[in-house]
Amino acid sequence: MKRIFDFYRDGFRRMTVGKTLWKIILIKVVFIFAVLKFFFFPDVLETCFADDEQRADHVFERLQESAVAK
C-alpha cells in the first residue's frame, strides 16, 4: 500500500500542466454543483412549511406511507 501511495504522491508532485488542469476541473465542479443546487433544487420544504417541526412531520408521514405501500 505504501508503494502505491508513494507512486501517486510523487506523480502528482511532478505534474506541471496537470496541476493547472486539476485546479480548473475542481473549480468547474464546485461551480456546477453550486449553480445546480441554487437554481434547480430549491428547498421546497422551506417554502411549504413554517417551521422545522412541520417539515419533520411531513417527511415522517411520507416515509411511513412509502413503507406501508411496500
C-alpha positions as CSV (number, residue, x, y, z in Angstrom):
1,M,0.0,0.0,0.0
2,K,2.8,2.4,0.8
3,R,4.4,1.9,-2.6
4,I,1.1,2.6,-4.3
5,F,0.6,5.8,-2.2
6,D,4.2,6.9,-2.9
7,F,3.7,6.3,-6.6
8,Y,0.6,8.6,-6.8
9,R,2.0,11.2,-4.4
10,D,5.2,11.6,-6.4
11,G,3.3,11.6,-9.7
12,F,1.1,14.5,-8.5
13,R,4.1,16.4,-7.2
14,R,5.9,16.2,-10.5
15,M,3.0,17.4,-12.6
16,T,3.2,20.7,-14.2
17,V,0.3,21.1,-16.6
18,G,-1.7,18.5,-14.7
19,K,-1.9,20.7,-11.6
20,T,-3.4,23.5,-13.6
21,L,-5.9,21.1,-15.2
22,W,-6.9,19.7,-11.8
23,K,-7.5,23.2,-10.5
24,I,-9.7,24.0,-13.5
25,I,-11.6,20.8,-13.0
26,L,-12.2,21.4,-9.3
27,I,-13.4,25.0,-9.9
28,K,-15.8,23.8,-12.6
29,V,-17.2,21.0,-10.4
30,V,-17.7,23.4,-7.5
31,F,-19.3,26.0,-9.8
32,I,-21.6,23.4,-11.4
33,F,-22.8,22.0,-8.1
34,A,-23.4,25.4,-6.7
35,V,-25.4,26.5,-9.7
36,L,-27.4,23.3,-9.8
37,K,-28.2,23.5,-6.2
38,F,-29.2,27.1,-6.2
39,F,-31.3,27.1,-9.4
40,F,-32.5,23.6,-10.0
41,F,-33.0,22.2,-6.4
42,P,-34.9,24.8,-4.4
43,D,-35.7,24.0,-0.8
44,V,-39.4,23.0,-1.3
45,L,-40.0,22.1,2.3
46,E,-38.9,25.6,3.5
47,T,-41.4,27.3,1.2
48,C,-44.3,25.0,2.1
49,F,-43.9,24.7,5.9
50,A,-43.4,27.4,8.5
51,D,-41.1,25.6,11.0
52,D,-38.8,22.6,11.4
53,E,-41.4,20.6,13.3
54,Q,-44.0,20.8,10.4
55,R,-41.2,19.8,7.9
56,A,-40.2,16.9,10.1
57,D,-43.8,15.7,10.5
58,H,-44.4,15.9,6.7
59,V,-41.2,13.9,5.9
60,F,-42.1,11.3,8.6
61,E,-45.6,10.9,7.2
62,R,-44.3,10.4,3.7
63,L,-41.7,7.9,4.8
64,Q,-44.4,5.9,6.7
65,E,-46.7,6.0,3.6
66,S,-43.9,4.6,1.4
67,A,-43.0,1.9,3.9
68,V,-46.6,0.8,4.2
69,A,-47.0,0.8,0.3
70,K,-44.2,-1.7,0.0
